[in-house]
Amino acid sequence: MQITAAMVKELRERTGAGMMNCKRALTEAAGDLEKAIEIMRLSGQAIAHRKAGRITAEGAVAIRMDGSGRRAAMVEVNCETDFVAKEVAFRGFVDAVCARVLAADPAGVDELGGLPLDGQGGPGIEEERRALVAKIGENVSVRRFATFDSQGGRLGTYVHGTRIGVVVDLEGADDLVARDVAMHVAASRPVAVGESDVPEEMLGREREILEAQVADSGKPPEIRKKILAGRLAKFLKEITLLGQPFVKDPDRSVAEYLRASGAAVLRFERFEVGEGIERKAENFAEEVMAQARGH
């Protein structure tokens, strides 16, 4: 059967795949459009499986808020290169995933993968992810998400480009204060709201390091004790939101800024694309040689 341009066009519109991929699938399916779609879906699953082990340290963060301004969702979706992170198809997938998180509030990434991406009973997010891998030629992973139901009455959000996203839950804050604090979190990356929120494991590791440093100082025990207390206090100020100098007014802390504004922070989340992912060192000469050898 002759494969016409109109048939290829229709398949491209329905799948979003490239022209040559559509033509090959239609040829294999003898012109049967539905069979060609199934062939492409199976091919996409195979491609996704082959690429599943490849490191995804690039990508994008997206935030969505509902009409009330009291519910929000934030997601991080990863890919392999910054180039693909800017692609329309990838960005559309990220935004759609974020919309589903906001609407469905899934318990985890596995549950999220089974939800229809369109919210109307269509293909699931995991199935659409595999199809996207086949289309763009890179591994894609939905890494994490966070949802917020404001306990304080005000959510502040900020996205820096597409790589850093922040959501802050505040009470007693107006929109300006909420955004200011969200921007501060994006810039200064605190690990906790206040000192009592710092993970005990992190505090213990730092204390061990400081104790070893002080022990080598040769100073009397009572002096070493004071030095240790001072260094721990400095460490806690540096890593807590309330202790940090406010980025828009470094002469006062975030805690002082919030008190002057009559506001308080209850919770925040900060996502940065690829943080904590070990990136593979690229050797482009070897990569080119491997491709030349057909590996």
C-alpha positions as CSV (number, residue, x, y, z in Angstrom):
1,M,0.0,0.0,0.0
2,Q,1.3,3.5,-0.9
3,I,2.0,5.7,2.2
4,T,0.8,9.2,1.4
5,A,1.9,12.5,2.8
6,A,-1.6,12.9,4.2
7,M,-1.3,9.7,6.2
8,V,2.1,10.7,7.6
9,K,0.8,14.1,8.5
10,E,-2.2,12.6,10.4
11,L,0.1,10.2,12.3
12,R,2.5,13.0,13.2
13,E,-0.4,15.1,14.5
14,R,-1.6,12.2,16.7
15,T,1.7,11.1,18.0
16,G,4.1,14.1,17.8
17,A,6.8,11.8,16.4
18,G,9.2,12.7,13.6
19,M,8.2,12.3,9.9
20,M,10.5,9.4,9.1
21,N,9.4,7.5,12.2
22,C,5.8,7.9,11.2
23,K,6.5,6.8,7.7
24,R,8.4,3.6,8.9
25,A,5.6,2.7,11.3
26,L,2.9,3.2,8.6
27,T,4.9,1.1,6.1
28,E,5.3,-1.7,8.7
29,A,1.5,-1.5,9.5
30,A,0.6,-1.5,5.8
31,G,-1.1,1.8,6.1
32,D,-3.2,0.9,9.1
33,L,-3.1,4.1,11.2
34,E,-4.2,2.5,14.5
35,K,-1.7,-0.3,14.1
36,A,1.0,2.2,13.3
37,I,0.3,4.0,16.5
38,E,0.6,0.8,18.5
39,I,3.9,0.0,16.7
40,M,5.2,3.4,17.7
41,R,4.1,2.9,21.3
42,L,5.9,-0.4,21.5
43,S,8.9,1.0,19.9
44,G,8.8,3.9,22.4
45,Q,8.7,1.5,25.3
46,A,11.8,-0.4,24.0
47,I,13.7,2.9,23.5
48,A,12.7,4.1,27.0
49,H,14.0,0.8,28.4
50,R,17.3,1.1,26.7
51,K,17.8,4.6,27.9
52,A,16.5,4.0,31.5
53,G,20.0,3.8,33.0
54,R,21.3,7.1,31.6
55,I,21.9,9.9,34.0
56,T,19.3,12.7,34.0
57,A,20.8,15.7,35.8
58,E,19.3,18.5,33.7
59,G,15.6,19.4,33.3
60,A,13.1,21.8,34.7
61,V,11.1,22.8,37.8
62,A,7.5,23.9,37.5
63,I,5.0,25.3,40.0
64,R,1.3,25.5,39.8
65,M,-1.2,27.2,42.2
66,D,-5.0,26.8,42.3
67,G,-7.4,29.7,42.1
68,S,-7.7,30.1,45.8
69,G,-4.0,30.8,46.2
70,R,-3.9,28.4,49.1
71,R,-2.9,25.2,47.3
72,A,0.2,24.7,45.2
73,A,2.3,21.9,43.6
74,M,5.9,21.9,42.6
75,V,7.7,19.2,40.4
76,E,11.1,18.5,39.1
77,V,11.4,16.5,35.9
78,N,14.8,15.6,34.6
79,C,16.4,14.9,31.2
80,E,20.0,14.4,30.1
81,T,20.9,17.7,28.4
82,D,20.1,21.4,28.9
83,F,19.2,21.5,25.2
84,V,16.3,19.1,25.6
85,A,15.3,20.9,28.8
86,K,14.4,23.9,26.6
87,E,12.4,21.8,24.1
88,V,8.6,22.6,23.8
89,A,7.6,19.0,24.1
90,F,9.6,18.5,27.3
91,R,8.4,21.7,28.9
92,G,4.8,20.8,28.0
93,F,5.2,17.4,29.7
94,V,6.7,19.1,32.8
95,D,3.8,21.6,33.0
96,A,1.2,18.8,32.5
97,V,2.7,16.6,35.2
98,C,2.6,19.6,37.6
99,A,-1.0,20.2,36.8
100,R,-1.8,16.5,37.6
101,V,0.0,16.7,40.9
102,L,-2.0,19.7,41.9
103,A,-5.3,18.2,40.9
104,A,-4.8,14.6,42.2
105,D,-2.3,15.1,45.2
106,P,-0.7,11.6,44.7
107,A,1.1,9.8,47.5
108,G,4.3,9.4,45.6
109,V,6.0,9.2,42.2
110,D,4.9,5.7,41.6
111,E,1.3,6.6,42.1
112,L,1.7,9.7,40.0
113,G,3.0,7.6,37.1
114,G,-0.3,5.8,36.8
115,L,-2.4,8.9,36.6
116,P,-3.7,10.0,33.1
117,L,-1.6,12.9,32.0
118,D,-4.6,14.7,30.5
119,G,-6.8,14.1,33.5
120,Q,-9.5,12.7,31.3
121,G,-8.7,9.0,31.2
122,G,-6.0,9.1,28.5
123,P,-2.6,7.5,28.7
124,G,-0.8,7.5,32.0
125,I,2.1,9.7,32.9
126,E,4.5,6.8,32.8
127,E,3.3,5.8,29.4
128,E,3.6,9.4,28.2
129,R,7.1,9.6,29.6
130,R,8.2,6.6,27.6
131,A,6.7,8.1,24.5
132,L,8.5,11.3,25.2
133,V,11.8,9.4,25.5
134,A,11.2,7.8,22.1
135,K,10.4,11.2,20.6
136,I,13.3,13.3,22.0
137,G,16.0,10.6,22.2
138,E,16.9,11.2,25.8
139,N,16.0,9.6,29.1
140,V,13.4,11.5,31.1
141,S,12.5,11.0,34.7
142,V,9.9,12.5,37.0
143,R,12.2,12.9,40.0
144,R,10.1,14.5,42.8
145,F,7.2,16.7,43.7
146,A,5.8,18.6,46.7
147,T,2.3,19.7,47.4
148,F,1.1,22.5,49.7
149,D,-2.2,23.2,51.5
150,S,-1.5,26.5,53.2
151,Q,-1.7,26.4,57.0
152,G,-0.9,30.0,57.4
153,G,-3.1,31.5,54.7
154,R,-0.5,32.7,52.2
155,L,1.7,30.8,49.8
156,G,4.7,32.6,48.3
157,T,6.2,31.1,45.0
158,Y,9.2,31.9,42.9
159,V,10.8,30.2,39.9
160,H,14.3,31.3,38.8
161,G,14.4,30.5,35.1
162,T,13.4,26.9,35.0
163,R,16.1,25.5,37.3
164,I,15.1,26.7,40.8
165,G,11.6,26.6,42.3
166,V,10.5,27.7,45.8
167,V,7.1,27.5,47.6
168,V,6.8,29.1,51.1
169,D,3.8,28.8,53.5
170,L,3.5,31.9,55.6
171,E,1.0,33.5,58.0
172,G,0.4,37.2,58.5
173,A,2.2,38.0,55.1
174,D,1.0,39.9,52.1
175,D,1.9,39.0,48.5
176,L,5.1,41.2,48.6
177,V,6.5,39.6,51.7
178,A,5.6,36.1,50.5
179,R,7.5,36.7,47.2
180,D,10.4,38.3,49.0
181,V,10.9,35.4,51.2
182,A,10.5,32.9,48.4
183,M,13.2,34.8,46.4
184,H,15.5,34.8,49.5
185,V,15.1,31.0,49.8
186,A,16.0,30.6,46.1
187,A,19.1,32.7,46.5
188,S,20.4,31.6,49.9
189,R,19.3,27.9,50.0
190,P,18.6,27.5,53.7
191,V,18.1,23.9,54.9
192,A,15.5,24.6,57.6
193,V,13.2,27.4,58.9
194,G,14.7,27.7,62.4
195,E,17.4,26.1,64.5
196,S,14.9,23.5,66.0
197,D,14.1,22.3,62.5
198,V,17.8,21.5,61.6
199,P,18.1,17.7,61.2
200,E,19.9,16.2,64.2
201,E,22.2,14.1,61.9
202,M,23.4,17.3,60.1
203,L,24.0,19.1,63.4
204,G,25.8,16.1,64.9
205,R,28.2,15.9,61.9
206,E,29.0,19.6,62.1
207,R,29.6,19.3,65.9
208,E,32.1,16.5,65.4
209,I,34.0,18.5,62.8
210,L,34.1,21.6,65.0
211,E,35.1,19.6,68.1
212,A,38.0,18.1,66.2
213,Q,39.1,21.6,65.1
214,V,38.8,23.0,68.5
215,A,40.7,20.1,70.1
216,D,43.7,20.9,68.0
217,S,43.7,24.6,69.0
218,G,45.8,24.0,72.2
219,K,43.5,26.3,74.2
220,P,42.2,25.5,77.7
221,P,39.0,23.4,78.0
222,E,36.8,26.3,79.1
223,I,38.0,28.4,76.1
224,R,37.5,25.5,73.7
225,K,33.9,25.1,75.0
226,K,33.2,28.8,74.2
227,I,34.8,28.6,70.8
228,L,32.7,25.5,70.0
229,A,29.5,27.2,71.1
230,G,30.2,30.2,69.0
231,R,31.1,28.3,65.9
232,L,27.9,26.1,66.2
233,A,25.8,29.3,66.6
234,K,27.4,30.7,63.4
235,F,26.8,27.5,61.5
236,L,23.1,27.5,62.5
237,K,22.6,31.1,61.4
238,E,24.2,30.3,58.0
239,I,21.9,27.3,57.3
240,T,18.6,28.5,58.8
241,L,16.1,30.8,57.0
242,L,15.5,32.9,60.1
243,G,19.2,33.3,60.9
244,Q,20.4,34.3,57.5
245,P,20.9,37.9,56.4
246,F,17.9,39.0,54.3
247,V,19.1,39.2,50.7
248,K,17.3,42.5,50.0
249,D,18.6,44.1,53.3
250,P,21.7,42.2,54.6
251,D,21.9,44.5,57.6
252,R,19.0,42.5,59.2
253,S,18.2,38.9,59.4
254,V,15.2,37.2,57.8
255,A,13.7,36.8,61.3
256,E,13.9,40.6,61.8
257,Y,12.4,41.3,58.4
258,L,9.5,38.9,59.2
259,R,8.9,40.5,62.7
260,A,8.8,44.0,61.1
261,S,6.2,42.7,58.6
262,G,4.1,40.8,61.2
263,A,4.7,37.6,59.3
264,A,6.0,34.1,60.1
265,V,7.2,31.2,57.9
266,L,5.7,27.8,58.6
267,R,7.3,25.7,55.9
268,F,9.2,25.9,52.7
269,E,10.4,23.7,49.9
270,R,13.2,24.5,47.5
271,F,13.9,22.4,44.4
272,E,17.0,22.9,42.2
273,V,17.4,20.9,39.0
274,G,19.9,18.1,39.5
275,E,20.9,18.8,43.1
276,G,22.3,15.7,44.7
277,I,22.7,13.8,41.4
278,E,26.2,12.6,40.6
279,R,26.9,13.8,37.1
280,K,29.0,11.7,34.7
281,A,32.2,13.3,33.5
282,E,31.9,13.7,29.8
283,N,34.6,12.8,27.4
284,F,33.4,14.0,24.1
285,A,36.3,12.6,22.1
286,E,35.6,9.1,23.4
287,E,31.9,9.6,22.8
288,V,32.5,10.5,19.1
289,M,34.8,7.6,18.6
290,A,32.3,5.2,20.1
291,Q,29.6,6.5,17.8
292,A,32.0,6.2,14.8
293,R,32.6,2.6,15.8
294,G,28.8,2.1,15.9
295,H,28.6,1.4,19.7
